[in-house]
């Protein structure tokens, strides 16, 4: 049964992808609401990153539906999906190391993307104000002139989140955002994500259970490409099936 309600930011229904007969994602259905932080957990090989690849158009689905508000994403190209309002951050940060924090954010500012736009692109007050606002959000307000190469691993992750935020996506997808971070940086990243969902929905893939508890509105546990359990963290944590296949290890 399809629930084509536009109240959901994202509706994933019966999503399947097969690679040479192996179903990496197998009939997956879930719905993301406005201002929700949905965290996907599960053992390695459960299909978590593949789900993000399918949503952002990097991998083509075999069957199913992925609707962002009222648009079917499975028929769209990656760049069209970004323009529709879906942002994706991969596991390793891809910032421009030789540029400053300010320049990294400025390059990501959406007005400069077309050839016409970039000809008339100026560091006007609006752009500067937006960059400063984002830098404040991502804890880098004092480092706007710092070269990205000199940032810590955690700060580079925040900068990349900022480069997505400046494009103002309605749905932001993050793949293991706190991997390799210090404890203090993890805490600040949780604070950052809790702030972000005031204005948008976020899907996060994560292994760090403490971090998941700090950020998750709802948790989906994937196992062999299917939903093993779903709900609030407390429910999922105490689900015998989850303990058996995932948390018990």
C-alpha positions as CSV (number, residue, x, y, z in Angstrom):
1,X,0.0,0.0,0.0
2,X,1.3,3.4,-0.9
3,X,0.9,6.3,1.5
4,X,1.5,9.2,-1.0
5,X,1.2,11.9,1.7
6,X,3.0,15.0,1.0
7,X,3.4,15.6,4.7
8,X,6.5,13.4,4.5
9,X,9.7,15.0,3.3
10,X,10.8,11.6,2.0
11,X,8.8,8.5,1.1
12,X,10.8,5.4,0.3
13,X,8.6,2.5,-0.8
14,X,9.5,-1.0,-1.7
15,X,13.0,0.1,-2.7
16,X,15.1,-2.7,-4.2
17,X,18.5,-2.8,-5.9
18,X,20.2,-6.0,-7.1
19,X,23.8,-6.4,-8.1
20,X,24.2,-9.6,-10.1
21,X,21.2,-11.2,-8.3
22,X,22.3,-10.1,-4.8
23,X,19.7,-7.8,-3.3
24,X,21.8,-5.1,-1.5
25,X,18.5,-3.3,-0.6
26,X,15.5,-5.5,-0.5
27,X,11.9,-4.1,-0.5
28,X,12.8,-1.2,1.9
29,X,10.1,1.2,3.0
30,X,10.4,4.1,5.4
31,X,9.1,7.7,5.7
32,X,11.0,10.8,6.9
33,X,9.0,13.7,8.4
34,X,9.8,17.4,8.5
35,X,12.5,18.3,11.1
36,X,13.3,14.6,11.8
37,X,16.7,13.2,12.3
38,X,16.5,9.6,11.0
39,X,19.5,7.5,11.9
40,X,20.2,4.3,10.1
41,X,22.3,1.7,11.9
42,X,23.1,-1.9,11.2
43,X,26.1,-4.3,10.7
44,X,28.5,-3.7,7.9
45,X,27.0,-4.8,4.6
46,X,23.5,-4.1,5.7
47,X,22.9,-1.7,2.8
48,X,23.0,1.6,4.6
49,X,25.3,3.5,2.3
50,X,23.6,2.0,-0.7
51,X,20.3,3.5,0.5
52,X,21.8,7.0,0.4
53,X,23.3,6.2,-3.0
54,X,19.9,5.3,-4.3
55,X,18.2,8.4,-2.8
56,X,20.8,10.8,-4.3
57,X,20.8,9.1,-7.7
58,X,24.4,7.8,-7.5
59,X,23.1,4.2,-7.9
60,X,20.1,3.2,-10.0
61,X,17.3,1.3,-8.2
62,X,16.0,-2.0,-9.7
63,X,12.5,-1.2,-8.5
64,X,10.5,0.8,-6.0
65,X,9.9,4.5,-5.4
66,X,11.7,7.4,-3.7
67,X,9.6,10.5,-3.4
68,X,11.0,13.8,-2.1
69,X,7.9,15.8,-1.2
70,X,6.0,15.2,-4.5
71,X,8.9,14.4,-6.8
72,X,9.9,10.9,-7.9
73,X,13.7,10.9,-7.5
74,X,14.4,7.6,-9.2
75,X,13.8,9.2,-12.6
76,X,16.1,12.2,-11.9
77,X,19.8,12.7,-12.4
78,X,22.2,13.4,-9.4
79,X,22.4,17.2,-10.2
80,X,18.6,17.5,-10.5
81,X,18.2,15.8,-7.1
82,X,20.6,18.3,-5.5
83,X,18.7,21.2,-7.1
84,X,15.4,19.8,-5.8
85,X,16.8,20.2,-2.3
86,X,18.6,17.0,-1.3
87,X,22.2,17.4,0.0
88,X,24.6,14.5,0.6
89,X,27.9,14.3,2.5
90,X,30.1,11.3,2.0
91,X,32.3,9.5,4.5
92,X,35.5,11.4,3.7
93,X,35.4,15.2,3.8
94,X,35.9,16.8,0.4
95,X,36.8,20.4,1.1
96,X,39.1,22.5,-1.0
97,X,42.3,22.3,1.1
98,X,44.0,25.3,-0.6
99,X,41.1,27.6,0.0
100,X,40.1,29.4,3.2
101,X,37.0,28.4,5.1
102,X,35.3,31.6,3.7
103,X,36.2,30.6,0.1
104,X,35.0,27.1,0.6
105,X,31.6,28.4,1.7
106,X,31.5,31.1,-0.9
107,X,32.1,28.5,-3.7
108,X,29.2,26.4,-2.4
109,X,26.8,29.4,-2.3
110,X,24.1,28.5,-4.8
111,X,24.0,31.8,-6.8
112,X,27.4,31.2,-8.4
113,X,26.6,27.9,-10.0
114,X,25.5,28.9,-13.5
115,X,27.9,30.5,-16.0
116,X,25.7,33.6,-16.0
117,X,25.5,33.6,-12.2
118,X,29.2,33.4,-11.7
119,X,29.9,36.4,-14.1
120,X,27.8,38.6,-12.0
121,X,28.6,37.0,-8.7
122,X,29.9,39.6,-6.2
123,X,30.8,39.3,-2.6
124,X,27.8,41.4,-1.7
125,X,26.5,41.9,1.7
126,X,23.9,39.1,1.4
127,X,26.5,36.4,0.5
128,X,28.9,37.6,3.2
129,X,26.1,37.6,5.8
130,X,25.0,34.1,4.9
131,X,28.6,32.8,5.0
132,X,29.1,34.3,8.5
133,X,25.8,32.8,9.7
134,X,26.8,29.3,8.5
135,X,30.3,29.7,9.9
136,X,28.7,30.5,13.3
137,X,26.5,27.4,13.0
138,X,29.4,25.1,12.2
139,X,31.7,26.5,15.0
140,X,34.1,28.0,12.5
141,X,33.2,31.7,12.8
142,X,36.8,32.5,14.1
143,X,38.5,30.6,11.4
144,X,37.0,32.1,8.2
145,X,40.4,33.1,6.9
146,X,42.1,29.8,7.9
147,X,43.1,27.5,5.0
148,X,41.0,24.4,5.1
149,X,44.2,22.3,5.0
150,X,45.0,23.5,8.6
151,X,41.7,22.5,10.1
152,X,41.4,19.4,12.3
153,X,39.6,16.3,10.9
154,X,36.4,17.3,12.8
155,X,36.5,20.9,11.6
156,X,36.8,19.7,8.0
157,X,33.7,17.6,8.6
158,X,31.9,20.6,9.9
159,X,33.1,22.8,7.0
160,X,31.7,20.2,4.6
161,X,28.3,20.2,6.4
162,X,28.4,24.0,6.1
163,X,29.1,23.8,2.4
164,X,25.8,21.8,2.1
165,X,23.9,24.0,4.5
166,X,24.7,27.1,2.5
167,X,22.7,25.5,-0.3
168,X,19.8,25.3,2.1
169,X,18.7,21.7,1.3
170,X,15.4,20.4,2.8
171,X,16.9,17.0,3.3
172,X,20.5,16.5,4.3
173,X,22.2,13.0,4.3
174,X,25.3,12.3,6.2
175,X,27.4,9.1,6.1
176,X,29.2,8.5,9.4
177,X,29.8,12.2,10.2
178,X,31.7,11.6,13.5
179,X,34.0,8.8,12.3
180,X,37.6,9.7,13.5
181,X,36.4,12.6,15.7
182,X,37.5,13.3,19.2
183,X,34.9,13.0,22.0
184,X,34.6,16.8,22.3
185,X,34.0,17.1,18.5
186,X,31.4,14.3,18.6
187,X,29.5,16.3,21.3
188,X,29.6,19.5,19.2
189,X,28.5,17.6,16.1
190,X,25.5,16.3,18.0
191,X,24.7,19.9,19.0
192,X,25.1,21.0,15.4
193,X,22.7,18.3,14.1
194,X,20.1,19.1,16.7
195,X,20.3,22.7,15.6
196,X,20.1,21.8,11.9
197,X,16.8,19.9,12.2
198,X,15.0,23.1,13.3
199,X,14.8,23.9,9.6
200,X,15.3,20.6,7.7
201,X,15.3,16.8,7.9
202,X,18.4,14.8,8.2
203,X,19.3,11.1,7.5
204,X,22.4,9.9,9.2
205,X,24.3,6.6,9.0
206,X,26.2,6.0,12.1
207,X,27.9,3.3,14.2
208,X,28.5,5.3,17.4
209,X,25.6,4.4,19.6
210,X,26.2,7.2,22.1
211,X,26.1,9.7,19.3
212,X,22.9,8.1,17.9
213,X,21.2,8.5,21.3
214,X,22.2,12.2,21.2
215,X,20.7,13.0,17.8
216,X,18.1,10.5,16.7
217,X,14.4,11.3,16.4
218,X,13.8,7.8,15.0
219,X,16.2,4.9,14.3
220,X,16.0,2.4,11.4
221,X,18.0,-0.8,11.9
222,X,19.0,-2.4,8.6
223,X,20.0,-6.0,8.2
224,X,20.6,-7.7,4.8
225,X,18.9,-4.8,3.0
226,X,15.7,-4.9,5.0
227,X,14.3,-3.1,8.0
228,X,15.0,-5.2,11.1
229,X,13.5,-2.7,13.5
230,X,12.4,0.9,13.6
231,X,11.3,3.4,16.1
232,X,12.6,5.5,19.0
233,X,16.1,4.6,20.2
234,X,14.8,3.0,23.5
235,X,12.6,0.6,21.6
236,X,15.2,-0.3,19.0
237,X,17.9,-0.8,21.7
238,X,15.8,-3.3,23.6
239,X,14.5,-5.2,20.5
240,X,15.7,-8.8,20.9
241,X,16.3,-9.1,17.1
242,X,18.6,-6.0,17.2
243,X,20.5,-7.3,20.2
244,X,21.0,-10.6,18.5
245,X,22.3,-9.4,15.1
246,X,23.9,-6.1,15.9
247,X,24.3,-4.8,19.4
248,X,25.4,-8.1,20.9
249,X,28.6,-8.1,18.8
